[in-house]
Structure formats: structure tokens, C-alpha cells
């Protein structure tokens, strides 16, 4: 039989080969503008923060980061962000699922509401949460000035990330795959675990990483509900703010650098996961 | 009978897609569901697979009433037009899927999958992902995947519809040969009458959600039940109020009994065959003749000739048309 030989299948694209190609004039202009803009807005300011953090030596950097209040703020921030990211991973996927696969009245409204935490000034988010879960809570749930309150605020502002990354993937997911699995004898649960979930994982993880990085940098929404009690409910961003108010810019820069590194690691992990995902897509 | 479909009705909203459809598929046969798009053939296939539920009627598979069974309990293999490859799995894992679900021992799975990959000529592709395969290769993988679970019946929904003409032809021949090797009862959907005639041993013609005719390929071609089937199965032309195949028209320069006078309007040479366009009684018609005949009769635009169906030609009288 003379069907296709293996040599006729396209080799996977080699990104390296493309990158070495000479850039044309138009591309050079575009690339130049992009790099210049990115440098002015992001790279140079970030680099300066890192430089500033080591102004007084690495020993001072370490001391600034490990002062009891800074350390408490950092661990709370990173810990709470990790928990919040995991909650988002599960519930964000669930919400995306419901929005894509289920039909119910008011679905379009719910779909729009998901973006509200993005649109709202975060301080307003804090105010809203304080009204519902503060000392005068109509529900009788008082989370004000507690770590749970910090978590709640972070959950509120990071809600859209996983939903909005998983949703399009779920919409695009080939339904034939699920029917093929069913006709091969897979139960609905087996189909979900072996067919649907593996295809969603890259998007789920990507949304989770975004939610995590957003959470560690959160300031506005936590300010009101947490009460900013040092050692207890003060998050890293608020701690940085208070360091600056106390004229300790080097200390503030040191804590900022730690946040920066944590965020960078999370985004790098995300990038690796996406490469892993697209290689198999 | 491997499949017995009885009085199946199915509507999408208010649009009926299947109307009182009854079809029998013999064990070990290779049956084509042939019809124009929107004729209900894919829906019928999906009803057999359990991917759609009929509004009324029953489906029996190997003598068991399967009407209420979910797809995963019917033990049918289904091949989709767009492959439905599990794109996050290698070719090997795709084919192994049904066996893994059935919790077969690892070495048995390995042996069976490699056997099947050999059967579909993909043994060297076992570790690739579907995105690294061509369309034809993906469809062969999907076929191996469906065969892995040793289904009672194999259902293929326009299996070659998404492939280019060359690969399509190859896979057609190959499917026929595969069926001769494996003998699994197979039903495939197609809108291509040539594909149905070439591959199947039984053709079910469906139009507007109803069965128009069932028969062997030569049966439906030579003895069409109605003008629709005749038109759908091959080229037709109209002479003297009857539908005739253009290759069943005799052209002569002298008048003959039962013949009509016609004038040649155009002569088109298509390799060895010649298409002669005619005007008979003011109506357009055409005949297909060999090059030899055309030269012998010196057919040219403007010539006056006499035409009639060849003796023994199958023709259908058109009533009221």
C-alpha cells in the first residue's frame, strides 16, 4: 500500500531556526519600539528596584527581609496567595465549566459579572467585602482584621483569572473527542479525567499562576478588611508602603525584590508548563 | 442481522431528520448510507451508535435491544469525519484507550495495539502525537482505535470527507481490503456515490430523512427505484420523457425505429470519452460516446442525428415531469 511515508509528515517547527533569521526593516522598527517601550515602562524601573535593594550590601538586604514584621508579611502574602491560587484552580475551573457547558437563565449576566473584580477599583472591593463580612455583617460573619479576611479579599480580586483562561479552551474543546471516548467504553467520569482534564490543565495552571502573581502584589482590597496589623494581617505590599513612609527605601526595595523574584519564578514555571502543553497540542 | 433499525423517527426541534426509517444490516457486511447532505444519514449512524436518541423506534445490535443503552455499553466502534483524535495522547495511547478502560493486562494491550498499528500501517508512528500526523494517518489511527475494542459493529461517519482526493481514493481501496481481512460489520456514511459503489456491498440511499432504496451497488445503479435515486447514483439525461444514462444513448446518422431527431450543439472531448450535447425536440440532452464512435459519425456542432436509448438500456419514465 502506498500511503504516506514518515518523511512526509511535517517536522515540529524549530523556533531556534526562525529566531536566527534576519529581521526586515519594518520588523526592526516594530521590535525596536517594543523593546524601548518595555524598557522604559517595565525593565529599567524593575532593575532599579533590584539595584536599590542591595544599596547597602547583601547583609542589609537579608536583614531587611528578615525583620520580624517584614518576614511575617512576606510569609502571610505568599502563603495566602498560594491557598487562594489553589482555591481558584478548583472553583475557577468549575465556574468556567458551568458557564460553557450548562444552560441556565441569567447565564449572560453571570458571565459578565465574572469580570467585575477586574473592573472595580480594588479599594472599592475592600469596601464591599467589609460591608458584607465586616463587624456589622448582615450575615453575622465577621472576618475583619483577620487572616481569613485577607484571603477573602485576594479571592475576590483573583476570581476572573482561571475562569477566563479555562473558558475559551473549554469552548474550543472538540466534543467529538468525548463522544469517541464514550463509544470506546469510557464512563462520563473516565472521559472527564482522561480526555477533558488533560486538555484543560495547561490553561488551568496558567490561570492559577496569574492569580498567584496578582495575589502576592495585592494592596488595595486588603487594606480595609485586614486592618494591616503587623505580624498578623499585614500583607507584603502594605508592609512595603509602611517602610517607605518610615523612610526606609532600601528595606522597601528589598521586600519588593523578593516579591519580584517569587512572581518571576511563578511566571517562568507557567511558561515552561505552556511549552510542555503546546508541544503536545 | 447485526443491526436492525425499526421505524425510527427523529426531529431536531420541529425539523424532522429521520422519518420512519427501517434498515437491516447483515452480519459481516460493508454497508454504505448514501445520500445528499441533510438527508439524515449521519443522524441515523449516530442513532445506531447511541450518540443521538430516536424519538420513536428501536435499534437492535446483535439481537439485543440497544435503544436505551448509552454509547459506552453498545460496543460499537465509531470513526468521526474529523478524526476526534485524543490530541494529548500518543498514537499508541490513542489506540490503547479502549483497552485501558477495560483494564486489560499491560502486555496484552501492548501486543494488541502493535498488531492494530501494523494493520493500519502506523507501526512506526506509535510514539508520535496526532498533530504530527497527516489527515490520512490520523483517520487510520482513529480506525485502529475503534477496532481495538473488537466492536460488534464499526460505524464510520464520512470517514474520508476531510481528506484530499488522492488520499481519499487510497483509503477507499484500503478500507475495502481491511474489511475483507477483519470481517467486522461496517456501516459508513458518504455523500459520494462513487465511494459507495466502489466500497460497499450494500447501499442504503437516504433522502429527506427517509430510505429511498436498499440494494447492491449494481442494483441501485441499474434498477433505481425512482428518479431521485437514478439521478443521485450517476449522470442522467432526459430523452422522450424518460430518464436515461448518457452512456445508454445510441446516436446514428440514419433514422431508426423509436429514435428522435436531434441536432448536435457541442462536442467535448474528455480523453477517451466524448460528451455530445444535443437538442432533442427543443430540450437539452447529452450523450456519452467513445472517441471512435464520435469520429465514425463525424459528430460536429450543427449536425443532425438520430438518438434513442440502446436496446436493454435502463430508463425511467418521468410522469408529469
Interface residues (C-beta under 8 A of the other chain):
Chain A: X1 X2 X3 X4 X6 X8 X9 X10 X12 X174 X176 X177 X179 X180 X181 X182 X183 X184 X185 X186 X187 X190 X194 X195 X198 X199 X280 X281
Chain B: X49 X50 X51 X70 X71 X72 X74 X75 X76 X77 X78 X80 X82 X83 X84 X85 X86 X87 X88 X89 X97 X98 X101 X102 X121 X124 X125 X128 X129 X131 X132 X133 X134 X136 X137 X140 X142 X145 X146 X148 X149 X167 X170 X171 X174
